[in-house]
């Protein structure tokens, strides 16, 4: 038990440093730099050096007690800053996954839906043209087929299914719900806990890693927003903020796609196991008929 508690304490301390203390400390350094230099002296490193020399020459700088109090205060400030960024990251993640609940989000969702429908129409038109050219033996059949593939890729860049969320991330995370329903007639929302219990540890670990990566990307985006705030006092912070936020958004899209693909693969690989665990006959692959029965049983109708 002692060894377990020691290991747990070490992991908690490591996560505290990685998530809160170190990023918060770096941000406090950037804040102090922004306040010291300002917009007019944004590149005056000599001004920073003078400030540091003045702090080092202060009477309290030679007192162990004062230094200890300052160190504790700085660490506490870093932890509070990191906690604030973590809370802002949770808000960013919520925005990424939110549905159309207000005029702005509904407008964004409608706009994405119009783009998707236009891209889908262009893809289907190109696909029909390529099919007719192939059947007619036209010389440009391969070119038309490539064009159809390109339009298919453009449509999927907007969404694998018709958008229902204002943000791409929300649609990507929820796309498996509709894709699984169309393929197997399984309601992934009600089936998910049961699939999770049937999944091997390695699969659950991969899903957990992808989910944590999405949260980490949201926190990184929140840090980018925090650095953009420093641009009010020191404009170079805007460069750091833009790069950090953009990196967070890209990582968030990657993590959302990874999680969605793993969730869909879980149904593909273990949907049959779920049906059999519920006492249903499923000798081959999971069929829509069996999937409907799985959904009915898990929904527990009156």
C-alpha positions as CSV (number, residue, x, y, z in Angstrom):
1,X,0.0,0.0,0.0
2,X,2.8,2.4,0.8
3,X,4.5,1.7,-2.5
4,X,1.2,2.3,-4.3
5,X,0.6,5.6,-2.5
6,X,4.2,6.7,-3.3
7,X,3.7,5.8,-7.0
8,X,0.3,7.6,-7.1
9,X,1.8,10.7,-5.4
10,X,4.6,10.7,-8.0
11,X,2.2,10.5,-10.9
12,X,0.0,13.2,-9.5
13,X,3.0,15.5,-9.0
14,X,4.2,14.8,-12.5
15,X,0.8,15.6,-14.0
16,X,0.6,18.8,-11.8
17,X,3.9,20.0,-13.1
18,X,3.1,19.1,-16.7
19,X,-0.5,20.5,-16.8
20,X,-0.4,23.4,-14.4
21,X,2.9,24.5,-12.9
22,X,5.3,24.6,-15.8
23,X,2.9,26.1,-18.4
24,X,1.7,28.6,-15.8
25,X,5.2,29.6,-14.8
26,X,6.1,30.2,-18.5
27,X,3.0,32.3,-18.8
28,X,3.9,34.4,-15.8
29,X,7.3,35.0,-17.2
30,X,5.7,36.1,-20.5
31,X,3.3,38.4,-18.5
32,X,6.2,40.0,-16.5
33,X,8.0,40.5,-19.8
34,X,5.0,42.1,-21.4
35,X,4.4,44.4,-18.5
36,X,8.0,45.4,-18.2
37,X,8.6,46.1,-21.9
38,X,5.3,47.3,-23.2
39,X,4.5,48.2,-26.8
40,X,7.1,51.1,-27.1
41,X,10.1,49.0,-25.8
42,X,9.0,45.6,-27.2
43,X,12.5,44.5,-28.1
44,X,14.5,46.3,-25.4
45,X,16.3,43.4,-23.7
46,X,18.4,45.9,-21.8
47,X,15.2,47.1,-20.0
48,X,14.6,43.5,-18.9
49,X,18.2,43.2,-17.6
50,X,17.9,46.4,-15.6
51,X,14.7,45.2,-14.0
52,X,16.3,41.9,-13.1
53,X,19.3,43.6,-11.7
54,X,17.1,45.9,-9.6
55,X,15.3,42.9,-8.2
56,X,18.5,41.1,-7.4
57,X,19.8,44.2,-5.5
58,X,16.7,44.6,-3.4
59,X,17.2,43.9,0.3
60,X,14.7,41.0,0.4
61,X,16.7,39.2,-2.4
62,X,19.3,38.1,0.2
63,X,16.8,36.8,2.7
64,X,16.1,33.1,2.7
65,X,12.6,33.6,4.2
66,X,11.6,36.2,1.6
67,X,12.9,34.0,-1.2
68,X,10.9,31.1,0.1
69,X,7.7,33.1,0.3
70,X,8.3,34.5,-3.2
71,X,8.9,31.0,-4.5
72,X,5.8,29.7,-3.0
73,X,3.8,32.6,-4.3
74,X,5.2,32.2,-7.8
75,X,4.3,28.5,-7.8
76,X,0.9,29.2,-6.4
77,X,0.4,31.8,-9.1
78,X,1.6,29.4,-11.8
79,X,-0.8,26.7,-10.5
80,X,-3.7,29.2,-10.5
81,X,-2.9,30.3,-14.0
82,X,-2.7,26.7,-15.2
83,X,-6.0,26.0,-13.5
84,X,-7.6,28.9,-15.3
85,X,-6.2,27.8,-18.6
86,X,-7.5,24.3,-17.9
87,X,-11.0,25.6,-17.2
88,X,-10.8,27.7,-20.4
89,X,-9.7,24.6,-22.3
90,X,-12.8,22.7,-21.0
91,X,-14.9,25.6,-22.4
92,X,-13.1,25.4,-25.7
93,X,-13.7,21.7,-25.9
94,X,-17.4,22.3,-25.1
95,X,-17.6,24.9,-27.9
96,X,-16.0,22.4,-30.4
97,X,-18.6,19.8,-29.5
98,X,-21.6,21.9,-29.0
99,X,-24.8,21.7,-31.1
100,X,-26.8,24.5,-32.8
101,X,-28.3,26.1,-29.7
102,X,-28.3,29.8,-30.5
103,X,-28.6,32.1,-33.5
104,X,-24.8,32.1,-34.1
105,X,-24.3,28.4,-33.8
106,X,-27.4,27.7,-35.9
107,X,-26.1,30.1,-38.6
108,X,-22.7,28.4,-38.6
109,X,-24.4,24.9,-38.8
110,X,-26.6,26.0,-41.7
111,X,-23.6,27.5,-43.5
112,X,-21.6,24.3,-43.1
113,X,-24.7,22.3,-44.3
114,X,-25.0,24.4,-47.4
115,X,-21.3,23.9,-48.2
116,X,-21.6,20.1,-47.7
117,X,-24.7,19.8,-49.8
118,X,-23.1,21.8,-52.6
119,X,-20.0,19.6,-52.4
120,X,-22.1,16.4,-52.3
121,X,-24.0,17.5,-55.3
122,X,-20.8,18.2,-57.2
123,X,-19.4,14.8,-56.2
124,X,-22.5,12.9,-57.3
125,X,-22.7,14.8,-60.6
126,X,-19.0,14.0,-61.3
127,X,-19.6,10.4,-60.3
128,X,-22.5,10.0,-62.7
129,X,-20.4,11.6,-65.5
130,X,-17.5,9.3,-64.8
131,X,-19.8,6.2,-64.8
132,X,-21.4,7.2,-68.1
133,X,-18.0,7.8,-69.6
134,X,-16.8,4.4,-68.4
135,X,-19.8,2.6,-69.8
136,X,-19.5,4.4,-73.1
137,X,-15.8,3.8,-73.4
138,X,-14.9,7.5,-73.5
139,X,-11.2,8.4,-73.7
140,X,-11.5,10.8,-70.7
141,X,-13.1,8.2,-68.4
142,X,-10.1,8.0,-66.1
143,X,-9.9,11.8,-65.9
144,X,-13.5,12.0,-64.9
145,X,-13.1,9.3,-62.3
146,X,-10.2,11.2,-60.8
147,X,-12.3,14.3,-60.7
148,X,-15.1,12.4,-58.9
149,X,-12.5,11.2,-56.3
150,X,-11.3,14.7,-55.8
151,X,-14.8,16.0,-55.3
152,X,-15.5,13.2,-52.9
153,X,-12.4,14.2,-50.8
154,X,-13.6,17.8,-50.8
155,X,-17.0,16.8,-49.5
156,X,-15.4,14.7,-46.7
157,X,-13.2,17.6,-45.7
158,X,-16.4,19.4,-44.7
159,X,-17.9,16.3,-43.1
160,X,-18.3,12.6,-43.6
161,X,-22.0,13.1,-43.1
162,X,-24.3,16.1,-43.4
163,X,-23.2,18.6,-40.8
164,X,-25.3,19.0,-37.6
165,X,-22.8,21.0,-35.6
166,X,-21.3,24.5,-36.0
167,X,-17.8,23.1,-35.7
168,X,-16.1,20.4,-37.7
169,X,-14.9,18.7,-34.5
170,X,-18.4,18.2,-33.2
171,X,-19.5,16.6,-36.5
172,X,-16.5,14.4,-36.7
173,X,-16.9,13.0,-33.1
174,X,-20.6,12.3,-33.7
175,X,-20.3,11.0,-37.2
176,X,-19.9,7.4,-36.1
177,X,-23.4,7.5,-34.5
178,X,-25.0,8.0,-37.9
179,X,-22.6,5.8,-39.9
180,X,-23.0,2.9,-37.4
181,X,-26.8,3.4,-37.5
182,X,-26.9,3.3,-41.3
183,X,-24.6,0.2,-41.5
184,X,-25.9,-1.9,-38.6
185,X,-29.0,-0.1,-37.2
186,X,-27.2,0.0,-33.8
187,X,-27.8,3.1,-31.6
188,X,-24.2,3.8,-30.6
189,X,-25.3,6.0,-27.7
190,X,-27.0,3.2,-25.9
191,X,-24.6,0.5,-27.0
192,X,-21.4,2.4,-26.1
193,X,-21.1,1.3,-22.4
194,X,-21.7,-2.3,-23.3
195,X,-19.2,-2.2,-26.1
196,X,-16.7,-0.6,-23.8
197,X,-17.0,-3.4,-21.3
198,X,-16.5,-6.0,-24.1
199,X,-13.5,-4.2,-25.6
200,X,-10.0,-5.5,-24.6
201,X,-7.8,-3.3,-22.4
202,X,-5.6,-2.3,-25.4
203,X,-8.6,-1.0,-27.3
204,X,-9.8,1.0,-24.3
205,X,-6.3,2.4,-23.8
206,X,-6.2,3.6,-27.4
207,X,-9.6,5.2,-27.1
208,X,-8.6,6.9,-23.8
209,X,-5.5,8.2,-25.4
210,X,-7.4,9.7,-28.3
211,X,-9.9,11.3,-25.9
212,X,-7.2,12.7,-23.8
213,X,-5.5,14.1,-26.9
214,X,-8.6,16.0,-27.7
215,X,-8.8,17.6,-24.3
216,X,-5.1,18.4,-24.4
217,X,-5.6,20.1,-27.8
218,X,-8.4,22.2,-26.3
219,X,-6.1,23.3,-23.4
220,X,-3.4,24.2,-25.9
221,X,-5.9,26.3,-27.8
222,X,-6.9,28.0,-24.5
223,X,-3.2,28.8,-23.8
224,X,-3.1,30.4,-27.3
225,X,-6.0,32.6,-26.4
226,X,-4.3,33.6,-23.1
227,X,-1.1,34.6,-25.0
228,X,-3.2,36.6,-27.4
229,X,-4.5,38.6,-24.4
230,X,-0.9,39.6,-23.5
231,X,-0.7,41.3,-26.9
232,X,-2.6,44.2,-25.3
233,X,0.6,45.1,-23.5
234,X,3.3,43.4,-25.7
235,X,2.5,42.7,-29.4
236,X,5.0,39.8,-29.9
237,X,2.8,37.7,-27.6
238,X,0.2,37.7,-30.4
239,X,2.6,35.7,-32.6
240,X,3.0,33.1,-29.8
241,X,-0.8,33.1,-29.3
242,X,-1.7,32.6,-33.0
243,X,0.8,29.8,-33.4
244,X,-0.2,28.1,-30.2
245,X,-3.9,28.4,-30.9
246,X,-3.5,27.2,-34.5
247,X,-1.5,24.2,-33.3
248,X,-4.2,23.4,-30.8
249,X,-6.9,23.5,-33.4
250,X,-5.0,21.2,-35.8
251,X,-4.3,18.8,-33.0
252,X,-7.9,18.9,-32.0
253,X,-9.1,17.9,-35.5
254,X,-6.6,15.1,-35.6
255,X,-7.6,13.8,-32.2
256,X,-11.3,14.0,-33.0
257,X,-10.8,12.1,-36.2
258,X,-8.7,9.5,-34.4
259,X,-11.3,9.0,-31.7
260,X,-14.1,8.8,-34.2
261,X,-12.3,6.2,-36.3
262,X,-11.5,4.1,-33.2
263,X,-15.1,4.3,-32.0
264,X,-16.4,3.1,-35.4
265,X,-13.8,0.4,-35.5
266,X,-14.9,-0.8,-32.1
267,X,-18.4,-1.5,-33.5
268,X,-17.0,-3.1,-36.6
269,X,-14.9,-5.5,-34.6
270,X,-17.0,-6.2,-31.5
271,X,-20.6,-5.5,-32.6
272,X,-21.0,-9.3,-33.2
273,X,-19.7,-10.0,-29.7
274,X,-22.2,-7.6,-28.3
275,X,-25.1,-9.3,-30.1
276,X,-23.9,-12.7,-28.9
277,X,-23.4,-11.4,-25.3
278,X,-27.1,-10.4,-25.4
279,X,-28.1,-13.9,-26.4
280,X,-28.8,-13.2,-30.1
281,X,-27.9,-15.5,-32.9
282,X,-25.1,-13.9,-35.0
283,X,-23.0,-16.4,-36.8
284,X,-21.5,-14.2,-39.5
285,X,-21.1,-10.4,-39.6
286,X,-23.5,-8.1,-37.7
287,X,-26.5,-7.4,-39.9
288,X,-29.0,-4.5,-39.7
289,X,-31.7,-6.9,-38.6
290,X,-29.6,-8.1,-35.7
291,X,-28.4,-4.6,-35.0
292,X,-32.1,-3.4,-34.6
293,X,-32.6,-6.2,-32.1
294,X,-29.5,-5.1,-30.2
295,X,-30.8,-1.5,-30.1
296,X,-34.2,-2.7,-29.0
297,X,-32.8,-4.8,-26.1
298,X,-30.4,-2.1,-24.9
299,X,-33.1,0.6,-25.1
300,X,-35.1,-1.4,-22.6
301,X,-38.5,-0.4,-23.9
302,X,-41.6,-0.6,-21.6
